């Protein structure tokens, strides 16, 4: 299936919300979109209240007009089902369809994402609006793609969710005894005798059961996926030739398993909003791009949203310097995105996101930002031919949603930031010029020479066997602390942890030894470790470096390597600082043509070079000015 339908080359545009503006602006919008090189816009994402102002009463006149104008202007439409924001009449009629927080408080209407994905009334209303849109627009000439919902992620802990959760658990475990075994129910008198006794893991007096929490996050991901699939199937039935997607988003609040979701969309789409004001924004953009490409199986994907003029820092918005918007877009395009989309086209006058940057600022066309938007948009057709070949890499990082969710629990020996551990590995590799894919622990590792497992805390028997097979066949496996500490039920792997792979690594991990915060432990000729260390007993492995200080761990192995079959398994028993990871990757001879501040990505005969520094850089025979980018044929 070609996507987006009828849109050639790279997609460029963003969310368009014409319902927020008087009709006299719509012709100007189309004219300015053409001037800026826009060829695809997302329409209707938050328009449920305008499309259905009262139950069963629809107003499509404005949308008919908008789609007609866009089509006449040669602009494709990514038409959304508006189910991420139910209208006021719905939530007033069905207050039980509002989402419930972990503390049991039901939220109220007044923002976005106020829905309970498990509420029958919400599911029925979602199907009804999707079916109505499909009936009216499935064959519209402007329709390039369907966009179901928006940024799935709003978990709910309601009675509806509890009922659905129990059904999900019954399908998974079949018997209550099997669930009690998996959840270690004999601890703290948590042994259930009836399914009806099981609740959502709401706020409780002390620590929650980690297996209970992990299963609920898995369930929530599946419940949201069912909501997506219900709408997708209605849209597909209306016209099977139109591709369908939804937009993934990244963060601790998103209980979605992209590995499972990716096979259910026609293309992976992602919203990238870096949260750092400094060079970490570029690191985060590259991480988002490599994750998206990997979820898409190494193929094409689409950057569905980003901010044009600002970064979404935790301390408020930070303005992007001239050229940074284009460089961020090129990070994604070079790493597999079939375009660069934004939120949103025209900056809003009112509402909660009135200060969110846009392609067309409040001040209009005659602005620095719009000139930059138009210049970049009109450049993209000239490079569309350079993205036909896949991104080249033979290095992979394991990405485990289960490990991410499980390490968020407060019961671990010391706090673990799984996302940061993954990001750290990725950014150190990026600074060394190495492009990395991501892969699930049970995924296909056959194309890689090196696989890195950062704190892959939850490891199933199948995942462990996959890593064993990879290494025995000649691969190089690098795992860091807490990898294989527990199985898929959050039960500890006995006799040395490591997912039962003590023979693979040639060690036993005998004890976890958290260290005081702010007191790094030096490693001999290898930098330092911080906060989390483990006591390792050699069982055939070679010690690469030792701890230079610390009670119990002084002179004990910190990094080890063990030959296994045709390959070798490295183990890092601590949380290394960036410099120590760099030292290890130097030892492993992992390097590429890029360097800090300079992204270099090879795709077939083409080389993408993105210079984020304040000075001119040269790669081979190509000179790239400060803050600029280039695409050149490899010599």
LOSE-276647 format. One line per 10 residues: for each residue x, y, z of C-alpha. Coordinates in nm, 2 decimals, m for minus. Example, Ala and Ser with C-alpha at 12.3 -4.5 7.8 and 13.67 -1.06 7.14 Angstrom:
! residues 2
1.23/m0.45/0.78  1.37/m0.11/0.71;
***
This chain:
! residues 635
0.00/0.00/0.00  0.14/0.34/m0.10  0.11/0.61/0.16  0.00/0.88/0.19  m0.23/0.81/m0.10  m0.18/1.06/m0.38  0.11/1.24/m0.21  0.44/1.20/m0.39  0.79/1.25/m0.24  0.83/1.37/0.11;
0.53/1.48/0.32  0.53/1.83/0.46  0.27/2.01/0.66  0.09/1.96/0.99  m0.23/1.97/1.19  m0.48/2.21/1.03  m0.77/2.33/1.24  m1.00/2.54/1.01  m1.29/2.51/1.25  m1.11/2.75/1.48;
m1.11/3.02/1.21  m1.36/3.21/1.00  m1.42/3.08/0.65  m1.26/3.39/0.49  m0.92/3.27/0.61  m0.94/2.93/0.44  m0.85/3.04/0.09  m0.55/3.23/0.24  m0.45/2.91/0.42  m0.44/2.71/0.10;
m0.25/2.98/m0.08  0.01/3.01/0.19  0.04/2.63/0.22  0.12/2.61/m0.15  0.38/2.89/m0.10  0.54/2.70/0.19  0.56/2.37/0.00  0.29/2.20/0.21  0.14/1.89/0.05  m0.03/1.71/0.35;
m0.23/1.83/0.64  m0.41/1.65/0.93  m0.77/1.77/0.97  m1.03/1.71/1.23  m0.82/1.58/1.51  m1.01/1.78/1.78  m1.33/1.86/1.60  m1.59/1.62/1.74  m1.80/1.90/1.90  m1.82/2.08/1.56;
m1.88/1.76/1.36  m2.15/1.63/1.60  m2.28/1.93/1.80  m2.57/1.72/1.95  m2.61/1.34/1.97  m2.66/1.20/1.63  m2.68/1.54/1.47  m2.40/1.61/1.22  m2.26/1.92/1.06  m2.03/1.84/0.77;
m2.08/2.15/0.56  m1.77/2.33/0.69  m1.55/2.01/0.65  m1.69/1.95/0.29  m1.58/2.31/0.20  m1.24/2.27/0.36  m1.16/1.94/0.19  m1.27/2.08/m0.14  m1.04/2.38/m0.11  m0.75/2.16/m0.01;
m0.80/1.92/m0.29  m0.82/2.21/m0.54  m0.49/2.34/m0.40  m0.32/2.00/m0.45  m0.29/1.93/m0.08  m0.37/1.59/0.06  m0.57/1.53/0.38  m0.49/1.30/0.67  m0.84/1.29/0.80  m0.87/1.22/1.17;
m1.14/1.05/1.38  m1.18/1.30/1.67  m1.22/1.05/1.95  m0.93/1.20/2.17  m1.16/1.48/2.28  m1.53/1.39/2.33  m1.77/1.68/2.31  m1.93/1.83/2.63  m2.27/1.68/2.56  m2.12/1.33/2.56;
m1.94/1.36/2.89  m2.24/1.53/3.06  m2.46/1.24/2.94  m2.21/0.98/3.03  m2.00/1.09/3.33  m1.89/0.73/3.38  m1.70/0.76/3.05  m1.45/1.01/3.20  m1.12/0.86/3.29  m1.04/0.79/3.66;
m0.71/0.87/3.82  m0.50/0.62/4.02  m0.63/0.78/4.34  m0.99/0.70/4.24  m1.09/1.05/4.15  m1.29/1.08/3.83  m1.17/1.37/3.61  m1.40/1.63/3.46  m1.45/1.77/3.12  m1.25/2.08/3.03;
m0.93/1.95/2.86  m0.83/1.69/2.60  m0.81/1.32/2.66  m1.10/1.31/2.90  m1.22/0.97/2.81  m1.23/0.62/2.96  m1.12/0.38/2.68  m1.30/0.10/2.86  m1.64/0.27/2.90  m1.90/0.10/2.67;
m2.07/0.44/2.59  m1.74/0.59/2.48  m1.66/0.29/2.26  m2.00/0.30/2.10  m1.98/0.67/2.04  m1.63/0.63/1.89  m1.75/0.37/1.65  m2.04/0.58/1.55  m1.84/0.89/1.46  m1.58/0.69/1.28;
m1.84/0.50/1.08  m2.01/0.83/0.98  m1.69/0.99/0.87  m1.61/0.67/0.67  m1.94/0.67/0.50  m1.91/1.03/0.39  m1.54/1.07/0.31  m1.39/0.73/0.22  m1.39/0.81/m0.15  m1.32/1.18/m0.13;
m1.04/1.28/m0.37  m0.86/1.48/m0.10  m0.83/1.18/0.13  m0.47/1.06/0.15  m0.48/0.88/0.48  m0.69/0.82/0.79  m0.56/0.93/1.13  m0.74/0.74/1.41  m0.76/0.92/1.75  m0.45/1.12/1.87;
m0.16/1.02/2.10  m0.31/0.72/2.27  m0.20/0.72/2.63  m0.47/0.83/2.88  m0.49/0.54/3.12  m0.80/0.49/3.34  m0.85/0.31/3.67  m1.23/0.30/3.66  m1.48/0.03/3.73  m1.51/m0.02/3.36;
m1.14/m0.07/3.34  m1.15/m0.32/3.63  m1.42/m0.52/3.46  m1.23/m0.53/3.13  m0.90/m0.60/3.32  m1.05/m0.91/3.48  m1.16/m1.05/3.14  m0.81/m0.98/3.01  m0.66/m1.17/3.30  m0.90/m1.46/3.26;
m0.80/m1.49/2.89  m0.43/m1.48/2.98  m0.42/m1.70/3.29  m0.73/m1.91/3.25  m0.74/m2.01/3.62  m0.73/m1.80/3.93  m0.46/m2.04/4.07  m0.24/m1.96/3.77  m0.28/m1.59/3.83  m0.19/m1.63/4.20;
0.12/m1.82/4.11  0.23/m1.56/3.86  0.16/m1.27/4.09  0.32/m1.44/4.40  m0.01/m1.40/4.57  0.09/m1.56/4.89  0.29/m1.25/4.98  0.10/m0.99/5.20  m0.22/m1.20/5.18  m0.28/m1.11/4.82;
m0.41/m1.46/4.72  m0.74/m1.42/4.53  m1.02/m1.67/4.55  m1.25/m1.51/4.29  m1.18/m1.30/3.98  m1.42/m1.03/4.11  m1.18/m0.95/4.39  m0.92/m0.81/4.15  m0.91/m0.43/4.12  m0.71/m0.19/3.92;
m0.38/m0.10/4.09  m0.50/0.23/4.23  m0.32/0.43/4.50  m0.26/0.21/4.80  m0.12/0.24/5.15  0.24/0.13/5.07  0.40/m0.06/4.78  0.19/m0.22/4.51  0.23/m0.57/4.37  0.48/m0.53/4.08;
0.33/m0.81/3.88  m0.02/m0.66/3.92  0.10/m0.32/3.81  0.29/m0.46/3.51  m0.01/m0.67/3.39  m0.23/m0.36/3.42  0.00/m0.16/3.19  0.00/m0.45/2.94  m0.38/m0.46/2.96  m0.41/m0.08/2.92;
m0.20/m0.10/2.60  m0.42/m0.38/2.47  m0.75/m0.19/2.56  m0.63/0.11/2.37  m0.53/m0.10/2.08  m0.88/m0.26/2.07  m1.03/0.09/2.06  m0.80/0.18/1.77  m0.87/m0.14/1.58  m1.25/m0.10/1.61;
m1.23/0.24/1.43  m0.96/0.11/1.18  m1.18/m0.18/1.07  m1.47/0.05/1.00  m1.25/0.28/0.79  m1.09/m0.01/0.61  m1.42/m0.16/0.52  m1.53/0.17/0.36  m1.22/0.19/0.13  m0.94/m0.06/0.17;
m0.71/0.15/m0.05  m0.67/0.43/0.20  m0.39/0.38/0.46  m0.47/0.41/0.83  m0.25/0.51/1.12  m0.24/0.67/1.46  0.04/0.88/1.61  0.27/0.73/1.88  0.41/0.96/2.14  0.69/0.91/2.39;
0.70/0.95/2.77  0.65/0.79/3.11  0.27/0.86/3.09  0.22/0.65/2.78  0.13/0.28/2.85  0.15/0.17/2.49  0.36/m0.12/2.35  0.47/0.00/2.01  0.61/m0.34/1.91  0.26/m0.48/1.93;
0.09/m0.18/1.78  0.32/m0.14/1.48  0.18/m0.44/1.30  m0.17/m0.29/1.33  m0.10/0.04/1.15  m0.03/0.09/0.78  0.26/0.32/0.87  0.42/0.41/1.20  0.37/0.77/1.28  0.54/0.95/1.57;
0.51/1.29/1.75  0.86/1.42/1.86  0.88/1.69/2.12  1.23/1.71/2.27  1.22/1.84/2.63  1.58/1.96/2.66  1.69/2.32/2.58  2.05/2.23/2.48  2.22/1.98/2.25  2.02/1.70/2.42;
1.73/1.81/2.21  1.92/1.68/1.90  2.00/1.36/2.10  1.63/1.31/2.18  1.53/1.37/1.82  1.77/1.11/1.70  1.65/0.87/1.96  1.28/0.92/1.86  1.37/0.87/1.50  1.56/0.55/1.55;
1.29/0.41/1.77  1.02/0.49/1.51  1.22/0.34/1.23  1.27/0.02/1.44  0.90/0.00/1.53  0.84/0.02/1.16  1.06/m0.28/1.10  1.34/m0.08/0.95  1.11/0.07/0.68  0.96/0.41/0.62;
0.77/0.59/0.89  0.64/0.95/0.93  0.72/1.23/1.17  0.36/1.33/1.24  0.41/1.62/1.48  0.69/1.85/1.61  0.71/2.21/1.71  0.84/2.45/1.45  0.98/2.74/1.65  1.03/2.61/2.01;
1.14/2.33/2.24  0.90/2.20/2.50  1.14/2.23/2.80  1.02/2.13/3.15  1.09/2.50/3.24  0.87/2.64/2.96  0.92/2.69/2.59  1.27/2.76/2.45  1.30/2.93/2.11  1.47/2.74/1.84;
1.76/2.92/1.68  1.74/2.99/1.30  1.80/2.66/1.11  1.72/2.44/1.41  1.38/2.35/1.28  1.52/2.23/0.95  1.80/2.04/1.12  1.56/1.86/1.36  1.34/1.77/1.06  1.64/1.63/0.87;
1.74/1.42/1.17  1.41/1.24/1.13  1.42/1.23/0.75  1.77/1.10/0.73  1.68/0.82/0.98  1.37/0.70/0.79  1.08/0.95/0.81  0.90/1.01/0.48  0.86/1.37/0.56  0.83/1.64/0.83;
0.49/1.73/0.98  0.41/1.97/1.26  0.16/2.09/1.52  0.02/2.30/1.39  m0.04/2.50/1.06  m0.18/2.83/1.20  m0.11/2.94/1.55  m0.43/2.96/1.75  m0.57/3.29/1.90  m0.72/3.12/2.20;
m0.73/2.79/2.39  m0.48/2.61/2.61  m0.22/2.58/2.33  m0.25/2.94/2.19  0.13/2.98/2.25  0.23/2.66/2.08  0.44/2.75/1.79  0.31/2.69/1.43  0.42/2.70/1.07  0.22/3.02/1.03;
0.28/3.24/1.33  0.03/3.48/1.49  0.22/3.76/1.31  0.15/3.60/0.97  0.34/3.55/0.66  0.59/3.83/0.69  0.79/3.67/0.97  1.13/3.51/1.01  0.96/3.18/1.10  0.74/3.16/0.80;
1.03/3.24/0.57  1.23/2.96/0.72  0.93/2.72/0.69  0.88/2.80/0.33  1.25/2.78/0.24  1.27/2.43/0.40  0.94/2.31/0.25  1.05/2.40/m0.10  1.38/2.23/m0.05  1.23/1.89/0.02;
1.11/1.79/m0.33  1.48/1.81/m0.44  1.59/1.55/m0.20  1.30/1.31/m0.21  1.50/1.07/m0.43  1.77/1.02/m0.17  1.55/0.83/0.08  1.48/0.52/m0.12  1.74/0.30/0.05  1.73/0.18/0.41;
1.94/0.33/0.69  2.26/0.13/0.73  2.35/m0.01/1.07  2.47/m0.34/1.23  2.42/m0.23/1.59  2.10/m0.27/1.79  1.98/m0.17/2.13  1.71/m0.37/2.31  1.39/m0.18/2.38  1.17/m0.35/2.63;
0.83/m0.19/2.73  0.80/m0.44/3.00  1.13/m0.34/3.15  1.04/0.03/3.12  0.71/m0.02/3.30  0.84/m0.26/3.56  1.14/m0.04/3.66  0.90/0.25/3.73  0.79/0.06/4.05  0.91/0.19/4.38;
1.01/m0.15/4.52  1.35/m0.18/4.34  1.68/m0.18/4.54  1.74/0.17/4.41  1.57/0.40/4.16  1.61/0.30/3.80  1.54/0.54/3.51  1.50/0.29/3.22  1.44/0.56/2.96  1.75/0.75/3.06;
1.96/0.43/3.05  1.84/0.36/2.70  1.89/0.72/2.60  2.24/0.72/2.75  2.35/0.42/2.54  2.20/0.58/2.23  2.36/0.92/2.27  2.71/0.78/2.35  2.69/0.57/2.03  2.56/0.87/1.84;
2.85/1.09/1.96  3.08/0.81/1.83  2.90/0.83/1.49  2.72/0.50/1.53  2.36/0.46/1.40  2.16/0.21/1.60  1.84/0.02/1.55  1.62/m0.09/1.84  1.48/m0.44/1.87  1.26/m0.63/2.11;
1.43/m0.89/2.34  1.24/m1.16/2.15  1.29/m0.99/1.81  1.50/m1.08/1.50  1.87/m1.01/1.58  2.01/m1.18/1.27  2.13/m0.87/1.09  2.33/m0.73/1.38  2.69/m0.78/1.49  2.65/m0.61/1.82;
2.34/m0.60/2.05  2.33/m0.39/2.36  2.08/m0.46/2.64  2.05/m0.16/2.88  1.89/m0.27/3.21  1.66/m0.52/3.04  1.51/m0.59/3.38  1.22/m0.81/3.26  1.34/m1.10/3.05  1.13/m1.40/2.94;
1.27/m1.75/2.87  1.21/m1.68/2.50  1.41/m1.35/2.53  1.69/m1.52/2.71  1.71/m1.80/2.45  1.71/m1.54/2.17  2.01/m1.36/2.32  2.18/m1.70/2.38  2.13/m1.79/2.01  2.25/m1.45/1.89;
2.58/m1.48/2.09  2.64/m1.85/2.01  2.61/m1.76/1.64  2.89/m1.51/1.65  2.72/m1.20/1.79  2.86/m0.96/2.05  2.62/m0.91/2.34  2.66/m0.62/2.59  2.42/m0.62/2.89  2.41/m0.38/3.18;
2.31/m0.41/3.54  1.98/m0.57/3.64  1.94/m0.73/3.30  1.74/m1.05/3.34  1.68/m0.98/3.71  1.31/m1.10/3.68  1.10/m1.30/3.44  0.78/m1.18/3.26  0.58/m1.22/3.59  0.83/m1.00/3.78;
0.96/m1.31/3.97  1.33/m1.31/4.03  1.55/m1.54/3.83  1.73/m1.75/4.09  2.10/m1.85/4.12  2.26/m1.54/3.97  1.98/m1.35/3.79  2.07/m1.28/3.43  1.76/m1.46/3.29  1.92/m1.79/3.38;
2.21/m1.71/3.14  2.50/m1.74/3.39  2.68/m1.97/3.15  2.64/m1.72/2.87  2.80/m1.44/3.07  3.04/m1.66/3.26  2.94/m1.49/3.59  2.69/m1.50/3.88  2.55/m1.18/4.01  2.53/m1.25/4.38;
2.42/m0.92/4.53  2.28/m0.58/4.44  2.48/m0.30/4.61  2.32/0.04/4.56  2.56/0.33/4.64  2.49/0.67/4.79  2.36/0.92/4.54  2.63/1.17/4.44  2.92/0.94/4.53  3.05/0.78/4.21;
3.27/0.47/4.23  3.59/0.49/4.02  3.68/0.20/3.79  4.04/0.11/3.71  4.12/0.29/3.38  3.76/0.30/3.29  3.59/0.61/3.43  3.33/0.57/3.70  3.00/0.41/3.80  2.72/0.58/3.99;
2.44/0.48/4.22  2.38/0.12/4.12  2.65/m0.16/4.14  2.64/m0.53/4.16  2.87/m0.79/4.32  2.98/m1.03/4.05  3.14/m1.38/4.09  3.35/m1.50/3.80  3.25/m1.83/3.65  3.48/m1.84/3.35;
3.45/m1.48/3.23  3.75/m1.24/3.22  3.75/m0.93/3.43  3.79/m0.62/3.20  3.80/m0.36/3.49  3.74/m0.35/3.86  3.59/m0.12/4.11  3.86/0.10/4.26  3.67/0.19/4.57  3.36/0.12/4.77;
3.26/m0.11/5.06  3.24/m0.47/4.95  3.29/m0.39/4.58  3.65/m0.26/4.59  3.87/m0.47/4.36  3.57/m0.67/4.25  3.48/m0.72/3.88  3.28/m0.43/3.73  3.29/m0.52/3.36  3.34/m0.87/3.23;
3.36/m1.06/2.90  3.30/m1.42/2.83  3.34/m1.62/2.50  3.03/m1.82/2.41  3.00/m2.03/2.10  3.13/m1.81/1.81  3.06/m1.49/2.00  3.11/m1.31/2.33  2.90/m1.17/2.61  3.00/m0.86/2.79;
2.84/m0.76/3.13  2.84/m0.42/3.29  2.75/m0.46/3.65  2.69/m0.09/3.73  2.54/0.23/3.60  2.83/0.37/3.40  2.88/0.75/3.34  2.89/0.86/2.98  3.27/0.87/2.97  3.29/0.51/3.08;
3.05/0.39/2.82  3.25/0.58/2.56  3.56/0.40/2.69  3.38/0.06/2.66  3.27/0.14/2.30  3.62/0.23/2.21  3.73/m0.11/2.34  3.46/m0.27/2.12  3.57/m0.05/1.82  3.22/0.09/1.77;
3.26/0.41/1.57  3.13/0.57/1.26  3.17/0.88/1.04  2.98/1.11/1.28  3.09/1.28/1.59  2.95/1.51/1.87  2.74/1.77/1.71  2.75/1.61/1.37  2.50/1.36/1.25  2.61/1.14/0.95;
2.37/0.88/0.82  2.43/0.66/0.52  2.15/0.54/0.30  2.26/0.35/m0.01  2.46/0.58/m0.23  2.36/0.89/m0.03  2.51/1.04/0.28  2.32/1.28/0.51  2.53/1.53/0.71  2.37/1.75/0.97;
2.60/2.01/1.14  2.46/2.12/1.47  2.78/2.30/1.57  2.88/2.67/1.55  3.16/2.60/1.31  3.21/2.47/0.96  3.26/2.09/0.95  3.40/1.86/0.68  3.31/1.50/0.62  3.51/1.35/0.34;
3.50/1.60/0.06  3.18/1.77/0.18  3.20/2.09/0.37  2.89/2.18/0.57  2.85/2.53/0.71  2.77/2.58/1.08  2.41/2.51/1.17  2.33/2.36/0.83  2.28/2.03/0.65  2.37/1.86/0.33;
2.29/1.54/0.13  2.57/1.42/m0.09  2.66/1.11/m0.29  2.92/0.90/m0.12  3.26/0.89/m0.29;
***
